[in-house]
Amino acid sequence: MTYQDQTARTSALIRQQGGTWDGIDAEAVVRMRLQNRFNTGLDIARYTASIMRRDMAAYDADPAAYTQSLGCWHGFIGQQKLISIKKHFGTTKGRYLYLSGWMVAALRSDFGPLPDQSMHEKTSVPALIEELYTFLKQADARELGMMFRELDHVRESGNDMEAQRLVHAIDNYETHVVPIIADIDAGFGNAEATYLLAKKMIEAGACALQIENQVSDEKQCGHQDGKVTVPHEDFLAKVRACRYAFLELGVDDGIIVTRTDSLGAGLTKQIAYSSEKGDLGDQYNAFLDCEEVRDLSTLRGDVVIERDGKLMRPKRLPSNLFQFREGTGADRCVLDCITSLQNGADLLWIETEKPHIEQIAGMVDRIREVVPNAKLVYNNSPSFNWTLNFRQQVFDSWAYEGRDLSTYDRTKLMSADYDSTDLATEADERIRTFQKDASARAGIFHHLITLPTYHTAALSTDNLAKEYFGEAGMLGYVKGVQRQEIRQGIACVRHQNMSGSDIGDDHKEYFAGEAALKAGGAHNTMNQFAA
């Protein structure tokens, strides 16, 4: 219903109460409803799932319609990101949030900073999802509240045309609530544990769950060594657990992102069960690094398998983990991805060791031979040295073309001495267009940066500390922070407004009328920022 229709209906409801509700203002009720559009996390999950599904269909039609997100570790960070997106681009379309398990471990665990090894409390993940959406809903309430105040002002001035424009803007208001792709790690246990956590994450508002094929109790960060994968059937049980959670809660179009760490994982904890030659377990086991057993007396508690009529012993480490053959990572990734899509996954995530479009595309081309509309979520990771990687890629392509590279040292290309060179300029251009180019060539539907706000918080704090505690003193804050906030129109420069003070004043007036003691009077120092 429109703003005016809702107001009329609420007025009729108040009149039906025989005068006992006459202290309730119908328009105030409508305003409060609009400021709290989503009553539950499941409302959010259903709404945002439909957004992602539409975006996925749009990408299938045109690879230029890729989507993006930044990882956020606090509700305020997510809120400010979406406020900035609306300010600069006028819409949140195609922009999501990413919830990184790494940042939950490093920043939100009661144990303090932890490595990305699933040691943090699993409950902290749905708690952060709920927190992010609480802040995004508050951003809606704040912005709509300012629109309501403006509407009251123009009505008082008798400007009916402007009032009509504002009502139309309210009716077509775009929420700050966007999809979250949430990291469930390796499921925090067995399939039942995965299901229980998935339910909590969905109930908090997550429409997209990202799960990886590592062993839960051996889980490592995707950009560290020592990763251990599980056989496909073990992983698919967890994928099905996530789907059951979505369906049980009525989020029928929830999204599952399956991540394969096989490119960098050379180990498995167990040999897959196989009942016949060529089945999925047999394909997994075919990648094991084995040696033929010629003397049975050499077996000491070993596991052996049959391969092509021979008795083979998989190479096992002192950790009791089994080793894959060198150079099989890409093949394992392709099999992982095809198997996931054939068993209920919606999007893929291939964790790579560098941002190289042709490396990704080489695997995606093979996947699409079997599943033509396969799409990726890709981690534009801060673990990559983007400057060095792309300068080396340009160096290598120039070397292939036979260009003169005598003024460059490939091992030292990170040096600032090269910043103004043609090579550095081309590398930066490749970085600038990486997302567009990779989406067109390598099937990447969604680009995310896992930990950007972790790094920006550290960088900005370092800059402020250097200035404020140095010779600049208070000017370090004023010149480097507040003056920039004012001139760039950063919403939180009026931090009382950002924290909900004006919303509280509105409610006081609704509840107490002229008796309300409001904070936003003439002596509020935030008025200094009104301009």
LUMTORLUM-611062 format. One record per residue (C-alpha): residue in one letter; residue number from 1; x, y, z. Coordinates in steps of 0.02 Angstrom, whole numbers, plus 50000, padded with zeros to 5 digits. Layout:
["a", NUM, [X, Y, Z]]
...
//
This chain:
["m", 1, [50000, 50000, 50000]]
["t", 2, [50052, 50179, 49975]]
["y", 3, [50096, 50296, 50117]]
["q", 4, [49926, 50381, 50102]]
["d", 5, [49831, 50215, 50092]]
["q", 6, [49917, 50149, 50247]]
["t", 7, [49879, 50310, 50340]]
["a", 8, [49696, 50301, 50292]]
["r", 9, [49681, 50119, 50345]]
["t", 10, [49767, 50152, 50512]]
["s", 11, [49653, 50302, 50544]]
["a", 12, [49503, 50190, 50518]]
["l", 13, [49574, 50062, 50640]]
["i", 14, [49599, 50197, 50772]]
["r", 15, [49420, 50261, 50750]]
["q", 16, [49353, 50085, 50779]]
["q", 17, [49419, 50087, 50958]]
["g", 18, [49282, 50202, 51023]]
["g", 19, [49397, 50345, 51068]]
["t", 20, [49518, 50243, 51176]]
["w", 21, [49655, 50256, 51045]]
["d", 22, [49632, 50440, 51005]]
["g", 23, [49804, 50478, 51075]]
["i", 24, [49880, 50373, 50935]]
["d", 25, [49926, 50467, 50776]]
["a", 26, [49892, 50362, 50620]]
["e", 27, [50031, 50442, 50518]]
["a", 28, [50156, 50412, 50658]]
["v", 29, [50108, 50227, 50659]]
["v", 30, [50136, 50215, 50471]]
["r", 31, [50304, 50301, 50488]]
["m", 32, [50361, 50179, 50622]]
["r", 33, [50305, 50032, 50514]]
["l", 34, [50401, 50097, 50365]]
["q", 35, [50554, 50123, 50474]]
["n", 36, [50545, 49939, 50525]]
["r", 37, [50500, 49854, 50362]]
["f", 38, [50575, 49685, 50410]]
["n", 39, [50502, 49607, 50567]]
["t", 40, [50613, 49452, 50571]]
["g", 41, [50775, 49387, 50501]]
["l", 42, [50675, 49264, 50396]]
["d", 43, [50586, 49411, 50314]]
["i", 44, [50758, 49477, 50267]]
["a", 45, [50821, 49308, 50206]]
["r", 46, [50671, 49284, 50092]]
["y", 47, [50681, 49462, 50025]]
["t", 48, [50869, 49458, 49992]]
["a", 49, [50865, 49282, 49917]]
["s", 50, [50747, 49345, 49783]]
["i", 51, [50867, 49489, 49748]]
["m", 52, [51013, 49370, 49724]]
["r", 53, [50911, 49255, 49611]]
["r", 54, [50864, 49402, 49500]]
["d", 55, [51045, 49460, 49496]]
["m", 56, [51104, 49286, 49449]]
["a", 57, [50980, 49280, 49305]]
["a", 58, [51037, 49454, 49249]]
["y", 59, [51218, 49395, 49248]]
["d", 60, [51173, 49242, 49144]]
["a", 61, [51100, 49361, 49016]]
["d", 62, [51245, 49485, 49024]]
["p", 63, [51412, 49452, 49112]]
["a", 64, [51433, 49640, 49133]]
["a", 65, [51298, 49628, 49267]]
["y", 66, [51414, 49556, 49399]]
["t", 67, [51392, 49596, 49583]]
["q", 68, [51512, 49652, 49720]]
["s", 69, [51534, 49656, 49908]]
["l", 70, [51656, 49702, 50045]]
["g", 71, [51682, 49601, 50203]]
["c", 72, [51621, 49689, 50361]]
["w", 73, [51661, 49639, 50540]]
["h", 74, [51540, 49755, 50632]]
["g", 75, [51364, 49818, 50603]]
["f", 76, [51422, 49998, 50598]]
["i", 77, [51550, 49960, 50462]]
["g", 78, [51417, 49873, 50357]]
["q", 79, [51296, 50016, 50386]]
["q", 80, [51420, 50151, 50334]]
["k", 81, [51465, 50051, 50179]]
["l", 82, [51284, 50045, 50120]]
["i", 83, [51253, 50227, 50164]]
["s", 84, [51405, 50274, 50059]]
["i", 85, [51347, 50166, 49914]]
["k", 86, [51176, 50249, 49912]]
["k", 87, [51256, 50421, 49926]]
["h", 88, [51379, 50396, 49783]]
["f", 89, [51279, 50284, 49664]]
["g", 90, [51097, 50317, 49709]]
["t", 91, [51057, 50132, 49726]]
["t", 92, [51117, 49975, 49814]]
["k", 93, [51081, 49865, 49664]]
["g", 94, [51215, 49733, 49638]]
["r", 95, [51302, 49774, 49802]]
["y", 96, [51302, 49648, 49946]]
["l", 97, [51387, 49619, 50112]]
["y", 98, [51510, 49479, 50146]]
["l", 99, [51530, 49401, 50317]]
["s", 100, [51705, 49330, 50334]]
["g", 101, [51742, 49188, 50454]]
["w", 102, [51920, 49253, 50461]]
["m", 103, [51862, 49420, 50530]]
["v", 104, [51742, 49338, 50653]]
["a", 105, [51888, 49235, 50719]]
["a", 106, [52010, 49381, 50723]]
["l", 107, [51893, 49516, 50789]]
["r", 108, [51732, 49448, 50863]]
["s", 109, [51779, 49296, 50968]]
["d", 110, [51765, 49297, 51158]]
["f", 111, [51934, 49209, 51158]]
["g", 112, [52014, 49361, 51080]]
["p", 113, [52103, 49364, 50911]]
["l", 114, [52111, 49188, 50838]]
["p", 115, [52180, 49114, 50676]]
["d", 116, [52054, 49065, 50542]]
["q", 117, [52039, 48884, 50598]]
["s", 118, [51856, 48872, 50656]]
["m", 119, [51908, 48891, 50838]]
["h", 120, [51790, 49037, 50871]]
["e", 121, [51616, 49015, 50943]]
["k", 122, [51498, 48962, 50806]]
["t", 123, [51360, 49069, 50885]]
["s", 124, [51463, 49225, 50847]]
["v", 125, [51426, 49203, 50661]]
["p", 126, [51235, 49218, 50669]]
["a", 127, [51258, 49352, 50801]]
["l", 128, [51357, 49458, 50677]]
["i", 129, [51227, 49429, 50540]]
["e", 130, [51092, 49492, 50658]]
["e", 131, [51201, 49640, 50708]]
["l", 132, [51234, 49689, 50527]]
["y", 133, [51049, 49689, 50486]]
["t", 134, [51007, 49784, 50645]]
["f", 135, [51123, 49924, 50588]]
["l", 136, [51057, 49919, 50408]]
["k", 137, [50878, 49933, 50470]]
["q", 138, [50930, 50078, 50580]]
["a", 139, [51003, 50162, 50425]]
["d", 140, [50830, 50147, 50346]]
["a", 141, [50747, 50219, 50500]]
["r", 142, [50868, 50365, 50506]]
["e", 143, [50852, 50411, 50322]]
["l", 144, [50662, 50392, 50320]]
["g", 145, [50652, 50493, 50480]]
["m", 146, [50742, 50636, 50394]]
["m", 147, [50620, 50622, 50247]]
["f", 148, [50471, 50627, 50366]]
["r", 149, [50540, 50783, 50450]]
["e", 150, [50564, 50864, 50281]]
["l", 151, [50386, 50817, 50233]]
["d", 152, [50319, 50901, 50391]]
["h", 153, [50421, 51056, 50353]]
["v", 154, [50360, 51077, 50174]]
["r", 155, [50181, 51046, 50228]]
["e", 156, [50197, 51185, 50357]]
["s", 157, [50264, 51299, 50221]]
["g", 158, [50115, 51257, 50109]]
["n", 159, [50220, 51182, 49969]]
["d", 160, [50099, 51048, 49911]]
["m", 161, [50199, 51001, 49756]]
["e", 162, [50357, 50967, 49857]]
["a", 163, [50254, 50870, 49985]]
["q", 164, [50185, 50762, 49845]]
["r", 165, [50361, 50730, 49781]]
["l", 166, [50419, 50676, 49953]]
["v", 167, [50272, 50558, 49976]]
["h", 168, [50315, 50480, 49808]]
["a", 169, [50496, 50462, 49865]]
["i", 170, [50439, 50378, 50026]]
["d", 171, [50329, 50257, 49928]]
["n", 172, [50478, 50211, 49819]]
["y", 173, [50609, 50208, 49956]]
["e", 174, [50754, 50087, 49929]]
["t", 175, [50810, 49997, 50086]]
["h", 176, [50989, 49979, 50144]]
["v", 177, [50953, 49794, 50176]]
["v", 178, [51050, 49693, 50047]]
["p", 179, [51101, 49510, 50032]]
["i", 180, [51236, 49442, 50146]]
["i", 181, [51347, 49299, 50087]]
["a", 182, [51392, 49220, 50254]]
["d", 183, [51540, 49106, 50288]]
["i", 184, [51493, 48946, 50378]]
["d", 185, [51674, 48884, 50364]]
["a", 186, [51679, 48694, 50348]]
["g", 187, [51517, 48675, 50446]]
["f", 188, [51588, 48674, 50623]]
["g", 189, [51569, 48486, 50644]]
["n", 190, [51468, 48348, 50563]]
["a", 191, [51318, 48373, 50448]]
["e", 192, [51199, 48391, 50596]]
["a", 193, [51307, 48529, 50670]]
["t", 194, [51309, 48613, 50500]]
["y", 195, [51119, 48603, 50489]]
["l", 196, [51094, 48678, 50662]]
["l", 197, [51213, 48823, 50629]]
["a", 198, [51139, 48851, 50456]]
["k", 199, [50967, 48872, 50534]]
["k", 200, [51031, 49002, 50655]]
["m", 201, [51118, 49097, 50516]]
["i", 202, [50962, 49095, 50406]]
["e", 203, [50851, 49147, 50551]]
["a", 204, [50968, 49294, 50577]]
["g", 205, [50942, 49347, 50395]]
["a", 206, [51072, 49257, 50288]]
["c", 207, [51006, 49212, 50115]]
["a", 208, [51172, 49141, 50053]]
["l", 209, [51285, 49019, 50145]]
["q", 210, [51464, 48985, 50090]]
["i", 211, [51533, 48816, 50142]]
["e", 212, [51703, 48740, 50103]]
["n", 213, [51766, 48563, 50076]]
["q", 214, [51898, 48561, 50211]]
["v", 215, [51896, 48447, 50364]]
["s", 216, [51808, 48539, 50506]]
["d", 217, [51937, 48499, 50641]]
["e", 218, [52085, 48533, 50525]]
["k", 219, [52013, 48689, 50441]]
["q", 220, [52139, 48819, 50385]]
["c", 221, [52127, 48991, 50308]]
["g", 222, [52111, 48974, 50119]]
["h", 223, [52278, 49063, 50094]]
["q", 224, [52380, 48962, 50216]]
["d", 225, [52466, 48794, 50200]]
["g", 226, [52412, 48630, 50277]]
["k", 227, [52236, 48622, 50205]]
["v", 228, [52148, 48453, 50212]]
["t", 229, [51996, 48411, 50105]]
["v", 230, [51859, 48282, 50131]]
["p", 231, [51785, 48156, 50009]]
["h", 232, [51641, 48222, 49906]]
["e", 233, [51505, 48122, 49993]]
["d", 234, [51554, 48196, 50162]]
["f", 235, [51546, 48371, 50091]]
["l", 236, [51383, 48343, 49997]]
["a", 237, [51300, 48287, 50159]]
["k", 238, [51336, 48461, 50228]]
["v", 239, [51274, 48544, 50069]]
["r", 240, [51111, 48448, 50088]]
["a", 241, [51104, 48498, 50271]]
["c", 242, [51109, 48682, 50219]]
["r", 243, [50972, 48654, 50091]]
["y", 244, [50862, 48566, 50218]]
["a", 245, [50885, 48714, 50336]]
["f", 246, [50830, 48836, 50200]]
["l", 247, [50679, 48731, 50153]]
["e", 248, [50626, 48699, 50333]]
["l", 249, [50625, 48887, 50366]]
["g", 250, [50530, 48929, 50207]]
["v", 251, [50674, 49012, 50115]]
["d", 252, [50644, 48907, 49960]]
["d", 253, [50766, 49003, 49849]]
["g", 254, [50909, 49015, 49974]]
["i", 255, [51082, 49012, 49895]]
["i", 256, [51222, 48889, 49933]]
["v", 257, [51399, 48936, 49883]]
["t", 258, [51516, 48786, 49882]]
["r", 259, [51699, 48827, 49901]]
["t", 260, [51838, 48710, 49847]]
["d", 261, [52010, 48727, 49926]]
["s", 262, [52080, 48584, 49822]]
["l", 263, [52197, 48695, 49721]]
["g", 264, [52303, 48726, 49876]]
["a", 265, [52257, 48571, 49976]]
["g", 266, [52375, 48425, 49951]]
["l", 267, [52305, 48316, 50090]]
["t", 268, [52151, 48216, 50136]]
["k", 269, [52105, 48143, 50304]]
["q", 270, [52020, 47988, 50237]]
["i", 271, [52006, 47878, 50084]]
["a", 272, [51836, 47891, 50002]]
["y", 273, [51715, 47746, 50004]]
["s", 274, [51698, 47668, 49832]]
["s", 275, [51577, 47530, 49781]]
["e", 276, [51618, 47518, 49597]]
["k", 277, [51749, 47575, 49473]]
["g", 278, [51727, 47755, 49414]]
["d", 279, [51606, 47809, 49551]]
["l", 280, [51634, 47971, 49645]]
["g", 281, [51737, 47891, 49782]]
["d", 282, [51846, 47803, 49654]]
["q", 283, [51875, 47967, 49563]]
["y", 284, [51928, 48051, 49726]]
["n", 285, [52046, 47908, 49769]]
["a", 286, [52122, 47912, 49595]]
["f", 287, [52211, 48074, 49644]]
["l", 288, [52301, 47992, 49792]]
["d", 289, [52489, 47979, 49782]]
["c", 290, [52519, 47791, 49792]]
["e", 291, [52659, 47666, 49776]]
["e", 292, [52640, 47485, 49724]]
["v", 293, [52654, 47356, 49862]]
["r", 294, [52772, 47218, 49804]]
["d", 295, [52817, 47146, 49974]]
["l", 296, [52675, 47118, 50097]]
["s", 297, [52798, 47112, 50241]]
["t", 298, [52827, 47300, 50221]]
["l", 299, [52647, 47338, 50273]]
["r", 300, [52635, 47404, 50451]]
["g", 301, [52457, 47461, 50490]]
["d", 302, [52446, 47531, 50314]]
["v", 303, [52289, 47557, 50211]]
["v", 304, [52299, 47484, 50036]]
["i", 305, [52188, 47504, 49885]]
["e", 306, [52172, 47418, 49717]]
["r", 307, [52216, 47517, 49562]]
["d", 308, [52218, 47437, 49389]]
["g", 309, [52240, 47264, 49462]]
["k", 310, [52384, 47315, 49573]]
["l", 311, [52393, 47331, 49762]]
["m", 312, [52436, 47512, 49802]]
["r", 313, [52484, 47597, 49964]]
["p", 314, [52430, 47781, 49977]]
["k", 315, [52570, 47889, 50046]]
["r", 316, [52529, 47933, 50226]]
["l", 317, [52611, 48066, 50332]]
["p", 318, [52656, 48048, 50518]]
["s", 319, [52500, 48155, 50549]]
["n", 320, [52400, 48007, 50479]]
["l", 321, [52345, 48113, 50330]]
["f", 322, [52352, 48048, 50153]]
["q", 323, [52440, 48143, 50014]]
["f", 324, [52376, 48186, 49839]]
["r", 325, [52486, 48178, 49686]]
["e", 326, [52575, 48339, 49639]]
["g", 327, [52493, 48440, 49502]]
["t", 328, [52317, 48371, 49526]]
["g", 329, [52244, 48525, 49611]]
["a", 330, [52156, 48599, 49459]]
["d", 331, [52082, 48430, 49410]]
["r", 332, [52017, 48406, 49587]]
["c", 333, [51942, 48582, 49586]]
["v", 334, [51848, 48546, 49425]]
["l", 335, [51779, 48383, 49493]]
["d", 336, [51731, 48467, 49657]]
["c", 337, [51638, 48606, 49566]]
["i", 338, [51544, 48494, 49444]]
["t", 339, [51495, 48376, 49585]]
["s", 340, [51433, 48519, 49694]]
["l", 341, [51325, 48594, 49556]]
["q", 342, [51253, 48424, 49516]]
["n", 343, [51205, 48404, 49699]]
["g", 344, [51117, 48565, 49743]]
["a", 345, [51246, 48704, 49748]]
["d", 346, [51201, 48869, 49664]]
["l", 347, [51369, 48958, 49653]]
["l", 348, [51551, 48905, 49659]]
["w", 349, [51703, 48976, 49748]]
["i", 350, [51875, 48921, 49690]]
["e", 351, [52009, 48979, 49812]]
["t", 352, [52165, 49021, 49713]]
["e", 353, [52341, 49074, 49762]]
["k", 354, [52345, 49225, 49645]]
["p", 355, [52223, 49334, 49547]]
["h", 356, [52254, 49267, 49372]]
["i", 357, [52106, 49273, 49253]]
["e", 358, [52165, 49136, 49135]]
["q", 359, [52202, 49018, 49279]]
["i", 360, [52023, 49037, 49341]]
["a", 361, [51950, 49033, 49166]]
["g", 362, [52043, 48873, 49124]]
["m", 363, [51949, 48782, 49262]]
["v", 364, [51782, 48869, 49229]]
["d", 365, [51788, 48821, 49045]]
["r", 366, [51802, 48639, 49095]]
["i", 367, [51661, 48654, 49222]]
["r", 368, [51547, 48738, 49095]]
["e", 369, [51571, 48594, 48974]]
["v", 370, [51463, 48497, 49097]]
["v", 371, [51362, 48636, 49180]]
["p", 372, [51346, 48779, 49054]]
["n", 373, [51281, 48912, 49173]]
["a", 374, [51410, 48881, 49311]]
["k", 375, [51449, 49043, 49403]]
["l", 376, [51581, 49091, 49530]]
["v", 377, [51598, 49195, 49685]]
["y", 378, [51780, 49252, 49687]]
["n", 379, [51886, 49312, 49830]]
["n", 380, [51983, 49468, 49777]]
["s", 381, [52090, 49430, 49927]]
["p", 382, [52201, 49550, 50026]]
["s", 383, [52313, 49397, 50046]]
["f", 384, [52368, 49427, 49866]]
["n", 385, [52502, 49557, 49834]]
["w", 386, [52402, 49634, 49693]]
["t", 387, [52535, 49759, 49642]]
["l", 388, [52674, 49630, 49629]]
["n", 389, [52563, 49497, 49549]]
["f", 390, [52502, 49609, 49410]]
["r", 391, [52669, 49690, 49377]]
["q", 392, [52742, 49516, 49357]]
["q", 393, [52599, 49466, 49243]]
["v", 394, [52634, 49616, 49132]]
["f", 395, [52821, 49579, 49138]]
["d", 396, [52789, 49400, 49082]]
["s", 397, [52672, 49450, 48942]]
["w", 398, [52796, 49580, 48880]]
["a", 399, [52935, 49450, 48887]]
["y", 400, [52828, 49333, 48782]]
["e", 401, [52803, 49474, 48656]]
["g", 402, [52992, 49500, 48648]]
["r", 403, [52992, 49676, 48720]]
["d", 404, [53146, 49753, 48798]]
["l", 405, [53140, 49726, 48987]]
["s", 406, [53320, 49770, 49027]]
["t", 407, [53266, 49913, 49143]]
["y", 408, [53158, 49799, 49251]]
["d", 409, [53203, 49672, 49385]]
["r", 410, [53058, 49549, 49399]]
["t", 411, [53098, 49506, 49580]]
["k", 412, [53093, 49690, 49634]]
["l", 413, [52941, 49753, 49540]]
["m", 414, [52853, 49801, 49703]]
["s", 415, [52978, 49943, 49724]]
["a", 416, [52909, 50120, 49717]]
["d", 417, [53048, 50156, 49592]]
["y", 418, [52937, 50074, 49460]]
["d", 419, [52777, 50168, 49504]]
["s", 420, [52788, 50291, 49359]]
["t", 421, [52842, 50165, 49227]]
["d", 422, [52739, 50103, 49080]]
["l", 423, [52740, 49929, 49156]]
["a", 424, [52664, 49990, 49320]]
["t", 425, [52535, 50092, 49225]]
["e", 426, [52477, 49941, 49126]]
["a", 427, [52475, 49833, 49282]]
["d", 428, [52364, 49959, 49372]]
["e", 429, [52246, 49963, 49224]]
["r", 430, [52233, 49774, 49229]]
["i", 431, [52193, 49784, 49415]]
["r", 432, [52062, 49918, 49382]]
["t", 433, [51972, 49812, 49253]]
["f", 434, [52004, 49644, 49338]]
["q", 435, [51825, 49621, 49400]]
["k", 436, [51746, 49668, 49234]]
["d", 437, [51869, 49564, 49133]]
["a", 438, [51859, 49413, 49249]]
["s", 439, [51669, 49416, 49248]]
["a", 440, [51668, 49417, 49058]]
["r", 441, [51802, 49285, 49036]]
["a", 442, [51799, 49175, 49191]]
["g", 443, [51616, 49164, 49242]]
["i", 444, [51631, 49267, 49401]]
["f", 445, [51458, 49326, 49454]]
["h", 446, [51510, 49400, 49621]]
["h", 447, [51672, 49486, 49670]]
["l", 448, [51710, 49511, 49853]]
["i", 449, [51855, 49569, 49959]]
["t", 450, [51856, 49466, 50117]]
["l", 451, [51949, 49579, 50239]]
["p", 452, [51952, 49758, 50170]]
["t", 453, [51876, 49846, 50320]]
["y", 454, [51999, 49758, 50436]]
["h", 455, [52139, 49840, 50338]]
["t", 456, [52056, 50010, 50318]]
["a", 457, [52023, 50020, 50505]]
["a", 458, [52206, 49984, 50541]]
["l", 459, [52268, 50106, 50408]]
["s", 460, [52156, 50252, 50460]]
["t", 461, [52195, 50225, 50644]]
["d", 462, [52381, 50223, 50608]]
["n", 463, [52368, 50387, 50511]]
["l", 464, [52268, 50471, 50650]]
["a", 465, [52384, 50409, 50788]]
["k", 466, [52537, 50470, 50694]]
["e", 467, [52466, 50646, 50676]]
["y", 468, [52369, 50668, 50839]]
["f", 469, [52508, 50606, 50954]]
["g", 470, [52638, 50699, 50852]]
["e", 471, [52668, 50882, 50813]]
["a", 472, [52498, 50907, 50730]]
["g", 473, [52404, 50875, 50892]]
["m", 474, [52219, 50915, 50877]]
["l", 475, [52245, 50974, 50699]]
["g", 476, [52285, 50793, 50657]]
["y", 477, [52105, 50747, 50696]]
["v", 478, [52022, 50905, 50630]]
["k", 479, [52115, 50911, 50464]]
["g", 480, [52128, 50725, 50433]]
["v", 481, [51958, 50670, 50495]]
["q", 482, [51823, 50797, 50539]]
["r", 483, [51857, 50922, 50401]]
["q", 484, [51855, 50780, 50275]]
["e", 485, [51692, 50711, 50347]]
["i", 486, [51608, 50881, 50330]]
["r", 487, [51670, 50915, 50154]]
["q", 488, [51637, 50739, 50090]]
["g", 489, [51465, 50728, 50168]]
["i", 490, [51503, 50579, 50281]]
["a", 491, [51343, 50538, 50374]]
["c", 492, [51422, 50500, 50543]]
["v", 493, [51498, 50675, 50561]]
["r", 494, [51331, 50705, 50649]]
["h", 495, [51361, 50558, 50763]]
["q", 496, [51211, 50592, 50876]]
["n", 497, [51096, 50583, 50726]]
["m", 498, [51185, 50427, 50666]]
["s", 499, [51161, 50341, 50833]]
["g", 500, [50972, 50371, 50828]]
["s", 501, [50950, 50527, 50934]]
["d", 502, [50830, 50609, 50810]]
["i", 503, [50730, 50448, 50793]]
["g", 504, [50715, 50447, 50982]]
["d", 505, [50653, 50628, 50980]]
["d", 506, [50520, 50580, 50853]]
["h", 507, [50461, 50438, 50964]]
["k", 508, [50456, 50551, 51118]]
["e", 509, [50341, 50668, 51023]]
["y", 510, [50231, 50523, 50966]]
["f", 511, [50217, 50456, 51143]]
["a", 512, [50209, 50616, 51248]]
["g", 513, [50159, 50754, 51128]]
["e", 514, [50204, 50930, 51185]]
["a", 515, [50268, 50861, 51351]]
["a", 516, [50412, 50773, 51264]]
["l", 517, [50587, 50822, 51323]]
["k", 518, [50686, 50813, 51163]]
["a", 519, [50875, 50813, 51137]]
["g", 520, [50879, 50901, 50970]]
["g", 521, [50849, 51077, 51030]]
["a", 522, [50941, 51240, 50996]]
["h", 523, [51081, 51198, 51116]]
["n", 524, [51127, 51032, 51035]]
["t", 525, [51304, 51053, 50970]]
["m", 526, [51263, 50941, 50821]]
["n", 527, [51175, 51093, 50748]]
["q", 528, [51349, 51157, 50704]]
["f", 529, [51350, 51027, 50565]]
["a", 530, [51177, 51067, 50495]]
["a", 531, [51253, 51147, 50340]]
//
